[in-house]
């Protein structure tokens, strides 16, 4: 499993360059699972969505494209904090 965080402002686009894996996203109210297994499909994840990647096949490779440079302060690493912030909206 990888990820298990959300971003306050950053947005991402995730592509399975090879192999397959699942992307599980949570908007604060419900969870959705997307299976990525083709390099010509991707998944857009807006800001304030919890995400985790799991169920990796052998030799899988993920490409994650972000709209912002790395900023540790933008990460939300606690699911409880994330739930509190989404309840405020």
Biopython code that builds the backbone (N, CA, C, O; Angstrom):
import numpy as np
from Bio.PDB.StructureBuilder import StructureBuilder

atoms = [
    (1, "UNK", "N", (0.842, -1.178, 0.000)),
    (1, "UNK", "CA", (0.000, 0.000, 0.000)),
    (1, "UNK", "C", (0.888, 1.242, 0.000)),
    (1, "UNK", "O", (1.914, 1.282, 0.679)),
    (2, "UNK", "N", (0.491, 2.237, -0.755)),
    (2, "UNK", "CA", (1.216, 3.508, -0.840)),
    (2, "UNK", "C", (0.206, 4.636, -0.682)),
    (2, "UNK", "O", (-0.999, 4.421, -0.815)),
    (3, "UNK", "N", (0.691, 5.815, -0.404)),
    (3, "UNK", "CA", (-0.189, 6.976, -0.318)),
    (3, "UNK", "C", (-0.723, 7.157, 1.084)),
    (3, "UNK", "O", (0.033, 7.423, 2.018)),
    (4, "UNK", "N", (-2.027, 7.014, 1.230)),
    (4, "UNK", "CA", (-2.730, 7.246, 2.494)),
    (4, "UNK", "C", (-2.502, 8.663, 2.987)),
    (4, "UNK", "O", (-2.003, 8.891, 4.089)),
    (5, "UNK", "N", (-2.883, 9.610, 2.137)),
    (5, "UNK", "CA", (-2.815, 11.018, 2.490)),
    (5, "UNK", "C", (-3.734, 11.809, 1.564)),
    (5, "UNK", "O", (-4.270, 11.280, 0.591)),
    (6, "UNK", "N", (-3.898, 13.071, 1.888)),
    (6, "UNK", "CA", (-4.642, 14.018, 1.052)),
    (6, "UNK", "C", (-3.806, 15.283, 0.938)),
    (6, "UNK", "O", (-2.837, 15.474, 1.673)),
    (7, "UNK", "N", (-4.192, 16.131, 0.016)),
    (7, "UNK", "CA", (-3.527, 17.419, -0.150)),
    (7, "UNK", "C", (-4.538, 18.543, 0.036)),
    (7, "UNK", "O", (-5.697, 18.427, -0.363)),
    (8, "UNK", "N", (-4.085, 19.619, 0.641)),
    (8, "UNK", "CA", (-4.953, 20.793, 0.806)),
    (8, "UNK", "C", (-5.184, 21.496, -0.532)),
    (8, "UNK", "O", (-6.305, 21.918, -0.816)),
    (9, "UNK", "N", (-4.140, 21.629, -1.360)),
    (9, "UNK", "CA", (-4.233, 22.367, -2.618)),
    (9, "UNK", "C", (-3.811, 21.558, -3.847)),
    (9, "UNK", "O", (-4.346, 21.772, -4.935)),
    (10, "UNK", "N", (-2.893, 20.665, -3.694)),
    (10, "UNK", "CA", (-2.323, 19.934, -4.829)),
    (10, "UNK", "C", (-3.340, 18.996, -5.471)),
    (10, "UNK", "O", (-4.160, 18.386, -4.786)),
    (11, "UNK", "N", (-3.273, 18.890, -6.794)),
    (11, "UNK", "CA", (-4.086, 17.962, -7.563)),
    (11, "UNK", "C", (-3.148, 17.003, -8.291)),
    (11, "UNK", "O", (-2.010, 17.356, -8.603)),
    (12, "UNK", "N", (-3.632, 15.785, -8.562)),
    (12, "UNK", "CA", (-2.777, 14.786, -9.193)),
    (12, "UNK", "C", (-3.522, 14.061, -10.311)),
    (12, "UNK", "O", (-4.751, 14.031, -10.362)),
    (13, "UNK", "N", (-2.722, 13.480, -11.200)),
    (13, "UNK", "CA", (-3.225, 12.597, -12.250)),
    (13, "UNK", "C", (-2.379, 11.339, -12.178)),
    (13, "UNK", "O", (-1.154, 11.412, -12.265)),
    (14, "UNK", "N", (-3.017, 10.189, -12.022)),
    (14, "UNK", "CA", (-2.305, 8.932, -11.810)),
    (14, "UNK", "C", (-2.536, 8.000, -12.996)),
    (14, "UNK", "O", (-3.667, 7.810, -13.443)),
    (15, "UNK", "N", (-1.449, 7.426, -13.494)),
    (15, "UNK", "CA", (-1.493, 6.518, -14.640)),
    (15, "UNK", "C", (-0.699, 5.258, -14.283)),
    (15, "UNK", "O", (0.359, 5.340, -13.659)),
    (16, "UNK", "N", (-1.215, 4.097, -14.682)),
    (16, "UNK", "CA", (-0.471, 2.841, -14.551)),
    (16, "UNK", "C", (0.343, 2.657, -15.825)),
    (16, "UNK", "O", (-0.198, 2.258, -16.856)),
    (17, "UNK", "N", (1.640, 2.945, -15.759)),
    (17, "UNK", "CA", (2.489, 2.794, -16.945)),
    (17, "UNK", "C", (2.684, 1.331, -17.309)),
    (17, "UNK", "O", (2.769, 0.990, -18.489)),
    (18, "UNK", "N", (2.755, 0.461, -16.298)),
    (18, "UNK", "CA", (2.807, -0.977, -16.539)),
    (18, "UNK", "C", (2.170, -1.679, -15.353)),
    (18, "UNK", "O", (2.127, -1.137, -14.249)),
    (19, "UNK", "N", (1.680, -2.877, -15.585)),
    (19, "UNK", "CA", (1.030, -3.622, -14.522)),
    (19, "UNK", "C", (-0.301, -3.002, -14.145)),
    (19, "UNK", "O", (-0.926, -2.301, -14.940)),
    (20, "UNK", "N", (-0.721, -3.271, -12.927)),
    (20, "UNK", "CA", (-2.012, -2.761, -12.466)),
    (20, "UNK", "C", (-1.967, -2.486, -10.971)),
    (20, "UNK", "O", (-1.126, -3.026, -10.251)),
    (21, "UNK", "N", (-2.877, -1.645, -10.518)),
    (21, "UNK", "CA", (-3.051, -1.351, -9.105)),
    (21, "UNK", "C", (-4.394, -0.660, -8.928)),
    (21, "UNK", "O", (-5.000, -0.196, -9.894)),
    (22, "UNK", "N", (-4.843, -0.599, -7.705)),
    (22, "UNK", "CA", (-6.097, 0.074, -7.382)),
    (22, "UNK", "C", (-5.802, 1.403, -6.706)),
    (22, "UNK", "O", (-4.865, 1.522, -5.916)),
    (23, "UNK", "N", (-6.612, 2.394, -7.028)),
    (23, "UNK", "CA", (-6.566, 3.688, -6.355)),
    (23, "UNK", "C", (-7.881, 3.818, -5.594)),
    (23, "UNK", "O", (-8.960, 3.784, -6.185)),
    (24, "UNK", "N", (-7.777, 3.966, -4.286)),
    (24, "UNK", "CA", (-8.958, 4.120, -3.441)),
    (24, "UNK", "C", (-8.993, 5.578, -3.000)),
    (24, "UNK", "O", (-8.047, 6.078, -2.391)),
    (25, "UNK", "N", (-10.099, 6.254, -3.315)),
    (25, "UNK", "CA", (-10.223, 7.662, -2.934)),
    (25, "UNK", "C", (-11.414, 7.823, -1.986)),
    (25, "UNK", "O", (-12.377, 7.057, -2.026)),
    (26, "UNK", "N", (-11.315, 8.829, -1.148)),
    (26, "UNK", "CA", (-12.361, 9.120, -0.163)),
    (26, "UNK", "C", (-12.557, 10.625, -0.156)),
    (26, "UNK", "O", (-11.587, 11.377, -0.059)),
    (27, "UNK", "N", (-13.800, 11.072, -0.258)),
    (27, "UNK", "CA", (-14.083, 12.509, -0.283)),
    (27, "UNK", "C", (-14.511, 13.048, 1.078)),
    (27, "UNK", "O", (-14.937, 14.197, 1.187)),
    (28, "UNK", "N", (-14.401, 12.230, 2.102)),
    (28, "UNK", "CA", (-14.832, 12.628, 3.442)),
    (28, "UNK", "C", (-16.155, 12.005, 3.813)),
    (28, "UNK", "O", (-16.506, 11.946, 4.992)),
    (29, "UNK", "N", (-16.903, 11.535, 2.812)),
    (29, "UNK", "CA", (-18.194, 10.916, 3.060)),
    (29, "UNK", "C", (-18.275, 9.490, 2.520)),
    (29, "UNK", "O", (-18.854, 8.610, 3.156)),
    (30, "UNK", "N", (-17.690, 9.270, 1.345)),
    (30, "UNK", "CA", (-17.752, 7.931, 0.754)),
    (30, "UNK", "C", (-16.437, 7.582, 0.063)),
    (30, "UNK", "O", (-15.643, 8.443, -0.316)),
    (31, "UNK", "N", (-16.251, 6.264, -0.079)),
    (31, "UNK", "CA", (-15.028, 5.738, -0.674)),
    (31, "UNK", "C", (-15.352, 5.142, -2.038)),
    (31, "UNK", "O", (-16.403, 4.531, -2.230)),
    (32, "UNK", "N", (-14.421, 5.331, -2.991)),
    (32, "UNK", "CA", (-14.538, 4.736, -4.321)),
    (32, "UNK", "C", (-13.219, 4.068, -4.671)),
    (32, "UNK", "O", (-12.150, 4.518, -4.260)),
    (33, "UNK", "N", (-13.313, 2.979, -5.444)),
    (33, "UNK", "CA", (-12.127, 2.238, -5.868)),
    (33, "UNK", "C", (-12.068, 2.238, -7.392)),
    (33, "UNK", "O", (-13.061, 1.979, -8.074)),
    (34, "UNK", "N", (-10.873, 2.537, -7.907)),
    (34, "UNK", "CA", (-10.631, 2.536, -9.347)),
    (34, "UNK", "C", (-9.448, 1.618, -9.629)),
    (34, "UNK", "O", (-8.402, 1.730, -8.990)),
    (35, "UNK", "N", (-9.614, 0.717, -10.580)),
    (35, "UNK", "CA", (-8.527, -0.163, -10.993)),
    (35, "UNK", "C", (-7.861, 0.428, -12.227)),
    (35, "UNK", "O", (-8.512, 0.642, -13.250)),
    (36, "UNK", "N", (-6.577, 0.686, -12.129)),
    (36, "UNK", "CA", (-5.821, 1.215, -13.259)),
    (36, "UNK", "C", (-4.942, 0.104, -13.820)),
    (36, "UNK", "O", (-4.178, -0.522, -13.085)),
    (37, "UNK", "N", (-5.051, -0.138, -15.121)),
    (37, "UNK", "CA", (-4.271, -1.208, -15.732)),
    (37, "UNK", "C", (-3.947, -0.951, -17.204)),
    (37, "UNK", "O", (-3.519, -1.863, -17.912)),
    (38, "UNK", "N", (-4.145, 0.266, -17.662)),
    (38, "UNK", "CA", (-3.826, 0.634, -19.042)),
    (38, "UNK", "C", (-3.097, 1.969, -19.035)),
    (38, "UNK", "O", (-3.495, 2.893, -18.324)),
    (39, "UNK", "N", (-2.042, 2.076, -19.812)),
    (39, "UNK", "CA", (-1.244, 3.305, -19.808)),
    (39, "UNK", "C", (-1.936, 4.452, -20.534)),
    (39, "UNK", "O", (-1.461, 5.586, -20.471)),
    (40, "UNK", "N", (-3.031, 4.190, -21.211)),
    (40, "UNK", "CA", (-3.745, 5.259, -21.913)),
    (40, "UNK", "C", (-4.978, 5.739, -21.142)),
    (40, "UNK", "O", (-5.759, 6.537, -21.659)),
    (41, "UNK", "N", (-5.157, 5.255, -19.905)),
    (41, "UNK", "CA", (-6.191, 5.752, -19.004)),
    (41, "UNK", "C", (-5.519, 6.290, -17.752)),
    (41, "UNK", "O", (-4.470, 5.797, -17.336)),
    (42, "UNK", "N", (-6.127, 7.298, -17.160)),
    (42, "UNK", "CA", (-5.601, 7.833, -15.916)),
    (42, "UNK", "C", (-6.732, 8.266, -15.012)),
    (42, "UNK", "O", (-7.897, 8.263, -15.408)),
    (43, "UNK", "N", (-6.386, 8.635, -13.810)),
    (43, "UNK", "CA", (-7.366, 9.069, -12.820)),
    (43, "UNK", "C", (-6.950, 10.426, -12.273)),
    (43, "UNK", "O", (-5.851, 10.588, -11.744)),
    (44, "UNK", "N", (-7.841, 11.391, -12.409)),
    (44, "UNK", "CA", (-7.636, 12.732, -11.862)),
    (44, "UNK", "C", (-8.128, 12.742, -10.419)),
    (44, "UNK", "O", (-9.239, 12.299, -10.129)),
    (45, "UNK", "N", (-7.289, 13.251, -9.518)),
    (45, "UNK", "CA", (-7.675, 13.366, -8.115)),
    (45, "UNK", "C", (-7.557, 14.833, -7.704)),
    (45, "UNK", "O", (-6.453, 15.372, -7.620)),
    (46, "UNK", "N", (-8.694, 15.475, -7.450)),
    (46, "UNK", "CA", (-8.659, 16.881, -7.034)),
    (46, "UNK", "C", (-8.134, 17.041, -5.613)),
    (46, "UNK", "O", (-7.943, 16.057, -4.897)),
    (47, "UNK", "N", (-7.907, 18.268, -5.217)),
    (47, "UNK", "CA", (-7.469, 18.543, -3.846)),
    (47, "UNK", "C", (-8.541, 18.073, -2.860)),
    (47, "UNK", "O", (-9.713, 17.946, -3.214)),
    (48, "UNK", "N", (-8.127, 17.821, -1.636)),
    (48, "UNK", "CA", (-9.000, 17.408, -0.538)),
    (48, "UNK", "C", (-9.719, 16.083, -0.796)),
    (48, "UNK", "O", (-10.870, 15.906, -0.396)),
    (49, "UNK", "N", (-9.035, 15.159, -1.466)),
    (49, "UNK", "CA", (-9.489, 13.780, -1.583)),
    (49, "UNK", "C", (-8.410, 12.894, -0.975)),
    (49, "UNK", "O", (-7.242, 12.981, -1.353)),
    (50, "UNK", "N", (-8.802, 12.043, -0.035)),
    (50, "UNK", "CA", (-7.872, 11.076, 0.537)),
    (50, "UNK", "C", (-7.601, 10.024, -0.519)),
    (50, "UNK", "O", (-8.524, 9.599, -1.214)),
    (51, "UNK", "N", (-6.352, 9.591, -0.656)),
    (51, "UNK", "CA", (-6.027, 8.573, -1.646)),
    (51, "UNK", "C", (-5.045, 7.573, -1.080)),
    (51, "UNK", "O", (-4.186, 7.896, -0.259)),
    (52, "UNK", "N", (-5.204, 6.334, -1.552)),
    (52, "UNK", "CA", (-4.205, 5.306, -1.270)),
    (52, "UNK", "C", (-4.151, 4.377, -2.478)),
    (52, "UNK", "O", (-5.159, 4.145, -3.146)),
    (53, "UNK", "N", (-2.981, 3.860, -2.743)),
    (53, "UNK", "CA", (-2.754, 2.931, -3.842)),
    (53, "UNK", "C", (-2.466, 1.575, -3.236)),
    (53, "UNK", "O", (-1.684, 1.465, -2.291)),
    (54, "UNK", "N", (-3.094, 0.538, -3.775)),
    (54, "UNK", "CA", (-2.931, -0.800, -3.216)),
    (54, "UNK", "C", (-3.137, -1.853, -4.296)),
    (54, "UNK", "O", (-3.470, -1.532, -5.437)),
    (55, "UNK", "N", (-2.936, -3.108, -3.924)),
    (55, "UNK", "CA", (-3.162, -4.242, -4.820)),
    (55, "UNK", "C", (-2.286, -4.168, -6.070)),
    (55, "UNK", "O", (-2.774, -4.344, -7.187)),
    (56, "UNK", "N", (-1.012, -3.912, -5.879)),
    (56, "UNK", "CA", (-0.067, -3.784, -6.997)),
    (56, "UNK", "C", (0.241, -5.153, -7.609)),
    (56, "UNK", "O", (0.496, -6.117, -6.886)),
    (57, "UNK", "N", (0.218, -5.234, -8.927)),
    (57, "UNK", "CA", (0.672, -6.450, -9.603)),
    (57, "UNK", "C", (2.198, -6.444, -9.653)),
    (57, "UNK", "O", (2.836, -5.431, -9.367)),
    (58, "UNK", "N", (2.765, -7.574, -10.015)),
    (58, "UNK", "CA", (4.210, -7.678, -10.159)),
    (58, "UNK", "C", (4.694, -6.705, -11.227)),
    (58, "UNK", "O", (4.093, -6.603, -12.296)),
    (59, "UNK", "N", (5.765, -6.000, -10.945)),
    (59, "UNK", "CA", (6.386, -5.050, -11.871)),
    (59, "UNK", "C", (5.472, -3.891, -12.282)),
    (59, "UNK", "O", (5.630, -3.333, -13.368)),
    (60, "UNK", "N", (4.531, -3.534, -11.431)),
    (60, "UNK", "CA", (3.682, -2.384, -11.766)),
    (60, "UNK", "C", (4.469, -1.090, -11.559)),
    (60, "UNK", "O", (5.379, -1.013, -10.733)),
    (61, "UNK", "N", (4.091, -0.096, -12.326)),
    (61, "UNK", "CA", (4.766, 1.200, -12.283)),
    (61, "UNK", "C", (3.721, 2.297, -12.414)),
    (61, "UNK", "O", (2.953, 2.319, -13.376)),
    (62, "UNK", "N", (3.692, 3.206, -11.449)),
    (62, "UNK", "CA", (2.736, 4.311, -11.448)),
    (62, "UNK", "C", (3.435, 5.603, -11.825)),
    (62, "UNK", "O", (4.540, 5.885, -11.361)),
    (63, "UNK", "N", (2.783, 6.381, -12.666)),
    (63, "UNK", "CA", (3.219, 7.738, -12.972)),
    (63, "UNK", "C", (2.215, 8.670, -12.312)),
    (63, "UNK", "O", (1.016, 8.596, -12.582)),
    (64, "UNK", "N", (2.710, 9.545, -11.449)),
    (64, "UNK", "CA", (1.844, 10.497, -10.760)),
    (64, "UNK", "C", (2.307, 11.894, -11.117)),
    (64, "UNK", "O", (3.431, 12.289, -10.809)),
    (65, "UNK", "N", (1.423, 12.638, -11.772)),
    (65, "UNK", "CA", (1.720, 13.990, -12.227)),
    (65, "UNK", "C", (0.973, 14.962, -11.325)),
    (65, "UNK", "O", (-0.224, 14.806, -11.087)),
    (66, "UNK", "N", (1.682, 15.958, -10.828)),
    (66, "UNK", "CA", (1.108, 16.927, -9.905)),
    (66, "UNK", "C", (1.068, 18.313, -10.543)),
    (66, "UNK", "O", (1.859, 18.622, -11.434)),
    (67, "UNK", "N", (0.151, 19.131, -10.082)),
    (67, "UNK", "CA", (0.066, 20.501, -10.594)),
    (67, "UNK", "C", (0.888, 21.484, -9.769)),
    (67, "UNK", "O", (0.923, 22.675, -10.081)),
    (68, "UNK", "N", (1.553, 20.995, -8.712)),
    (68, "UNK", "CA", (2.350, 21.876, -7.849)),
    (68, "UNK", "C", (3.654, 21.184, -7.462)),
    (68, "UNK", "O", (3.731, 19.956, -7.473)),
    (69, "UNK", "N", (4.682, 21.965, -7.120)),
    (69, "UNK", "CA", (5.913, 21.353, -6.599)),
    (69, "UNK", "C", (5.669, 20.793, -5.194)),
    (69, "UNK", "O", (4.693, 21.144, -4.531)),
    (70, "UNK", "N", (6.573, 19.918, -4.760)),
    (70, "UNK", "CA", (6.468, 19.295, -3.443)),
    (70, "UNK", "C", (6.413, 20.360, -2.353)),
    (70, "UNK", "O", (7.199, 21.307, -2.350)),
    (71, "UNK", "N", (5.463, 20.187, -1.421)),
    (71, "UNK", "CA", (5.334, 21.082, -0.279)),
    (71, "UNK", "C", (4.809, 20.251, 0.894)),
    (71, "UNK", "O", (3.629, 19.904, 0.931)),
    (72, "UNK", "N", (5.667, 19.941, 1.830)),
    (72, "UNK", "CA", (5.282, 19.105, 2.970)),
    (72, "UNK", "C", (4.081, 19.677, 3.716)),
    (72, "UNK", "O", (3.271, 18.912, 4.240)),
    (73, "UNK", "N", (3.945, 20.992, 3.778)),
    (73, "UNK", "CA", (2.847, 21.624, 4.507)),
    (73, "UNK", "C", (1.484, 21.390, 3.843)),
    (73, "UNK", "O", (0.451, 21.592, 4.482)),
    (74, "UNK", "N", (1.465, 20.974, 2.587)),
    (74, "UNK", "CA", (0.210, 20.736, 1.876)),
    (74, "UNK", "C", (-0.367, 19.353, 2.188)),
    (74, "UNK", "O", (-1.544, 19.105, 1.928)),
    (75, "UNK", "N", (0.447, 18.452, 2.743)),
    (75, "UNK", "CA", (0.003, 17.089, 3.044)),
    (75, "UNK", "C", (-0.911, 17.059, 4.261)),
    (75, "UNK", "O", (-0.698, 17.791, 5.228)),
    (76, "UNK", "N", (-1.919, 16.219, 4.205)),
    (76, "UNK", "CA", (-2.718, 15.841, 5.370)),
    (76, "UNK", "C", (-2.469, 14.346, 5.538)),
    (76, "UNK", "O", (-2.911, 13.550, 4.711)),
    (77, "UNK", "N", (-1.779, 13.965, 6.579)),
    (77, "UNK", "CA", (-1.367, 12.568, 6.750)),
    (77, "UNK", "C", (-2.225, 11.797, 7.752)),
    (77, "UNK", "O", (-2.080, 10.582, 7.889)),
    (78, "UNK", "N", (-3.103, 12.490, 8.441)),
    (78, "UNK", "CA", (-3.996, 11.847, 9.399)),
    (78, "UNK", "C", (-5.410, 11.818, 8.821)),
    (78, "UNK", "O", (-5.970, 12.858, 8.474)),
    (79, "UNK", "N", (-5.980, 10.617, 8.722)),
    (79, "UNK", "CA", (-7.339, 10.505, 8.181)),
    (79, "UNK", "C", (-8.337, 11.227, 9.083)),
    (79, "UNK", "O", (-9.303, 11.811, 8.591)),
    (80, "UNK", "N", (-8.118, 11.193, 10.377)),
    (80, "UNK", "CA", (-9.022, 11.884, 11.308)),
    (80, "UNK", "C", (-8.990, 13.400, 11.073)),
    (80, "UNK", "O", (-10.036, 14.050, 11.095)),
    (81, "UNK", "N", (-7.810, 13.959, 10.853)),
    (81, "UNK", "CA", (-7.707, 15.381, 10.543)),
    (81, "UNK", "C", (-8.404, 15.678, 9.217)),
    (81, "UNK", "O", (-9.117, 16.675, 9.099)),
    (82, "UNK", "N", (-8.201, 14.818, 8.223)),
    (82, "UNK", "CA", (-8.861, 14.979, 6.925)),
    (82, "UNK", "C", (-10.377, 15.003, 7.090)),
    (82, "UNK", "O", (-11.045, 15.874, 6.533)),
    (83, "UNK", "N", (-10.932, 14.045, 7.857)),
    (83, "UNK", "CA", (-12.374, 13.992, 8.076)),
    (83, "UNK", "C", (-12.870, 15.271, 8.739)),
    (83, "UNK", "O", (-13.933, 15.780, 8.383)),
    (84, "UNK", "N", (-12.112, 15.793, 9.698)),
    (84, "UNK", "CA", (-12.497, 17.029, 10.373)),
    (84, "UNK", "C", (-12.525, 18.182, 9.380)),
    (84, "UNK", "O", (-13.458, 18.985, 9.396)),
    (85, "UNK", "N", (-11.523, 18.277, 8.520)),
    (85, "UNK", "CA", (-11.467, 19.365, 7.537)),
    (85, "UNK", "C", (-12.570, 19.254, 6.500)),
    (85, "UNK", "O", (-13.103, 20.279, 6.075)),
    (86, "UNK", "N", (-12.931, 18.056, 6.077)),
    (86, "UNK", "CA", (-14.005, 17.908, 5.086)),
    (86, "UNK", "C", (-15.370, 18.147, 5.715)),
    (86, "UNK", "O", (-16.300, 18.565, 5.024)),
    (87, "UNK", "N", (-15.509, 17.890, 7.009)),
    (87, "UNK", "CA", (-16.781, 18.164, 7.700)),
    (87, "UNK", "C", (-17.029, 19.666, 7.797)),
    (87, "UNK", "O", (-18.180, 20.101, 7.858)),
    (88, "UNK", "N", (-15.955, 20.468, 7.812)),
    (88, "UNK", "CA", (-16.080, 21.923, 7.917)),
    (88, "UNK", "C", (-16.591, 22.554, 6.633)),
    (88, "UNK", "O", (-17.141, 23.655, 6.656)),
    (89, "UNK", "N", (-16.411, 21.856, 5.505)),
    (89, "UNK", "CA", (-16.798, 22.436, 4.205)),
    (89, "UNK", "C", (-18.274, 22.281, 3.946)),
    (89, "UNK", "O", (-18.766, 22.711, 2.903)),
]
sb = StructureBuilder()
sb.init_structure("model")
sb.init_model(0)
sb.init_chain("A")
sb.init_seg("    ")
for serial, (resi, resn, name, xyz) in enumerate(atoms, 1):
    if name == "N":
        sb.init_residue(resn, " ", resi, " ")
    sb.init_atom(name, np.array(xyz, "f"), 0.0, 1.0, " ", f" {name:<3s}", serial, name[0])
structure = sb.get_structure()
